[in-house]
């Protein structure tokens, strides 16, 4: 090949080949200059969309982890209702959510333990999708902190709610003025030791 290129009789052909290669390189540079900003913008939009979707999933997962022992509150219910949209591309999460939903429907005969297991499986699938399933152990899902401060805050909120419902005081009087209104902590929620909250 080098002999052919160095032969003076082939100088015209060599010039044509080099001119063709130069034209191809020039066209490639022009295409890169023209398409580069477009490709860069598309990649940036995709990255921004992917990050927004991940942030949404993380917020939902965070709420569900915070309320994993008390999923009947308003915030986890709202988060649960977003799963089918946020994880539309992840059938394992949606399947686990539907399994949990079936355990807590009003006509279901599942025990609280079975409901908790289904909820844990749903959280595990979410953690897998978010890329940190290997970092979670079974006791991480079971460990929940419930402080005395939260307990007293819930009691104050209940008192305020009752006062709103019964502005004339009839409701609290019917419950007995001497006895304070008490909120029972569900038995499956570990109580905080005194002095820690």
N, C-alpha and C positions, 0 to 999 in steps of 0.2 A: 504494500500500500504506500509506504514511504517512497519507494522507487518511482511509482507512478506519479506521485505528487511532485517529486523533484525533477522529473523528466521535462525539459523545456518544450517538448512537442505538446504536452498537456497543459501548458500554462493558461490557455483560454478557458479550458474546462474547469481548471482549478479556480480561476477568477470567478466563474459563474457559480460554482459551489459555495465559495466564501461569500459572494454577494447574496446568495440565497439564504445562507445561515445568518448573515448580518440582518437581512430583512425579517427573518423569523424572530430573531432576538429583539429587534426594534418593535415588532408587532406585540410580542409578549410583554415588553416593558410598557408599551402604550396601553395594552389591555389591563395590566396591573394598575397603572396610574388611573385609568378610568373606572375599573371595577373595585379597586381597593377600598375606597370610602364606602361604597355600597355594601360590600361584604363585611367590612368592619362595623357598619351601622346595624346590619342584620344580626351579627354575632353579639353585639352589645344589647340589642333588644331581647334576644333569646336569653342571654345571661340575666338581664334584669327581670324577665318573666320567671325564669327558673328560681331566682332568689326570692321573688315575691311569693311564689308558690311554696317554697320551703319555709319562709317566715310564717305563712298561714298555717301550714302543717305543724310547725313548732309551737305556735300559739295554742292551737287546738290540743295538741299533745300535752302541753304544759298545764292547761286547765284540767284536762282529764286526769293527769297525774295528781294535781293538787286536791282534786275531789274524788280520788279513787275509792275512798271509803264512804262517800256520801254523794253519789251521783245524781240524786234527785233534786239537787239545788238548781236554780235558774241558769247559772253559768255553765255547768257541765251539760245540762240539757241543750242549751244553745250550741255548745261545741259538738255534741253528738249529732245534732241535726245538720252540721256542716260536713260531716265525714264523707258522704257520698259525692259531694262536689270536690272537696279538697283532694281526695284520693281516687278520683275518677279513673286514673291510670294505674291503679294498684289494686287488682281484684282480691288479693289476700286480705288486705285491710278491710275492704268493703264486706267481704264474706264474714270476717270476724265480727264486724259491727252488726251485721244482720243476725248472726248467731246470738250476740249479746241481746239485741233488741227482742228476739224471740223469747229469751229467758225472763225478761222483765215486763212483757205485755201483761195487761190486766187479766187476761184469760189463761196465763201460763201457770203451770203447776211446779215450776222449778224452785228449788230451795235457795235461800240466800247464799249458801256456799257455792251452789252451781252458778248463780248469777255472778258472784265474785270471780269465780274461775273463768267464766266467759269474758268478763271485763278485763281480767289480767291478760288473757290470750289476745284480746283486741289491742291492748297497750303494747304487747310484745310485737305484734305485726307492725304497728306504727313505728316502734323503735327500730325494727329491721329496715323499714323503708327510709327512715331518717339517717340510717348509717351508724347507729350506736347501740345496736342490740347486744353485741358482745360485751359491752360495758355494764349491762344491767344483769343483776342476779335475781333469783326468786325473792329473796328477802328485801331487795330494793322496792319491789312492787308492794310488798306487805307492810313495810315500815311507813307509819303515818304519825306525824306529830300533831297533837291536838292540845293546845295550851289552855290553862285556866283563863287567860285573858280573852281568848276567843269565846270560851264558854260564857263569860260574863258579858261580853259584847252582844252575843246572841240573845241573852236574857234581856238586856236593855232594849234591843231591837224589838223583841216580842212585847215587852211592856209598852213601848211606844206605839206599836201596831194595835194593841188592844185599846189604848187610849184614843187612837184615831177611830177605831171601830165603835167605841162606846164613849163619846165625848162627855156624856152626862155622868160617867163613872159607874153606870149600872153593871157593866160587864165585870170590872174588877171587884165590885161589891158582891156580885153573885158568886164570884170565885172565893170570896172571903178576904177581907182587908188585912187580917192579921197574917195570913200565910202568904209569903212572897210567891210570885209566879216563878215557876221553876222549869227549866228546859232540861230534859233528861238526855244525857249523852248516850247515843246508841251503844249497845253492849259490844259491838264489833269494833268500836273506836277506842283505842287504848287511852287511858286517862293520863294526863301529865302529872308527874310527881309534884307535890307542893313545894313551893319555893323556886321552881324552875321557870314558871311563867310570869 
